[in-house]
């Protein structure tokens, strides 16, 4: 799909192709066998870029990445040896999104929500987790389209069955484990406020909801472009994706609230949270698929379809998993609030 639109091999634009071409040209040129000019020309038609161009592209890419890494190192990593060596970072005025949130929620909950958004979105590790989840959700349809016959001839139900669980990764991965509570001191401050734990978790849920809308939109746009979906199918996929992403985020925040790991990525609590937050949404969606597979195997699918109609049956098939996931997410969120409010949290 992408190759047809661009009119060339899309892999020529990927940096790892340039490095592989350099290695290939070195093997072709210095192989010791003595290839003929026609054989070398044949390899040239396959690789398309010659040794000089491939080396130049790989070198420029390496220099650019090295420069960006050195430039970002001073901002991402800091070394503190005492009060005199600490840097004071001043933050400019709030962006338009934060100002809109303040206007819509002008009470104390709005201030807590804005603080949560600032605390979460200004940490590079949280943004990298969001980026990682989105890339995972887009790469699978891309691979399926490039290397199989899966494409625009598939209907929306088949696409949901194949890629629906990727939305669970997008919703769960960014909000589980780190980025919730930094220390027990912060937890004690939250618990000392009236309904502090409840308001804190609810602010996290609203913050995740705002992020989920953007993440789901990016994934759906990517899938629409890759799979060649129509406008109606894209909107329906967006609705399905929002339900799965929001439900998965609720599960992730609830799991982390029940067992906070305080930014310790090597603790057993962090590993358990990561596993539960990702496996529970996926198990819910897989369980829904297995249920309808059971109906089809036992010839109950036709009976149910004749009772409610083919269209309503497809709607039931698509919405059963996300609806159950949203219910499970609500249960985990409420359980997390109660656990975080208890003195022994």
Steps between C-alpha positions, in 0.01 A plus 500: 500500500768752602726388216224564247432848638867603516580342164816333630621249754406641839793322667742731316395772745589294810848552652563132567471440123793733435727314744395165354571627148849610602575152633352343186708718268818422695424128465431542127810710433756315713372143479809350334287312246521753220144584404437616146370847420159361410477324837601817685243696296237243592571549871488876439144475368400316816674730749421816293745717698869457418780473758575874509138607550431233762816590692419870485142449625608267781777741604274806502238314701761389756634855538149643542403239761825557689445877499141465624613258771773730627264796491227318693731341757539821697123547525393143569776392743623716789763439768436659839769507765341742743300817535767719339516288185126470443347679206182700538278446198248772426189406306327737265130565476260211460407381153156537348385151602575559867331840489188342347497234773526769768208691350281192472583384855559810706468331839767321705454182297596693188819619666579141602434383144734763355773404748458134402526588132812707556660230711429227247555660161823679595683174573683352203446140614122542497502650151726220379254239632216669313708509183596135546137390535392692190785359290416144606137551401592634155789266416289181502250620234795631298676162509179315420437726201854487362564128537153341475184547296322661796362834388202703396298194396452411868191630677503690826414196713804314368721803561374528858563131558854531366617833644257581784738387772761753385273774636528333841877542485460868413272561799673288764873538440538879550309514830620197694792486741707818493353847479240446772656564842862598556530414869308410814532862611284602205249229593483624860434856376219371276347292779508795743264703277121444514418232241855550380554152355166504322557842345858410402399180319205672332733776378730229361206338323391829340860572396523152344167558323635816337814318389302196384296705255817627333673158503199317358461764229865462395472120484175508302639752252804277453287187452269684260794605286666158508189285450319737266185530711205716408375792708213305660720204593762738639244671725367165621855381566565821694198436722612143564857613564394768748303248704793256514764766568298667777413166662863389490616829655248457783633150565862624496433788740292278729769230510771756577287665770450164668874429503709817443869438427621862556707538181701183576506319167694203643263420784270194497204739529593668171535169316169374640324824405634491145392140451151545645425831328584359156368146540158588651379714202639251249346206685165680501508560126628148424229356725237686299639359175510148645138534611384582147725228361325257736164616367616447141641152572176385665278648225356754745625795298239449230226469761599823672545677167151396389355635825660846498602544135841494328578868561409489868705183537808677360442789739470254788820327389691828484374654825495201737873504572536879545187518718630226730840671506345832604314321781818328615680836483238662724537216751878536511481879524259486796708228664814709449341803663398298805841337528683830463276658767580234759771583758705191412529591128 
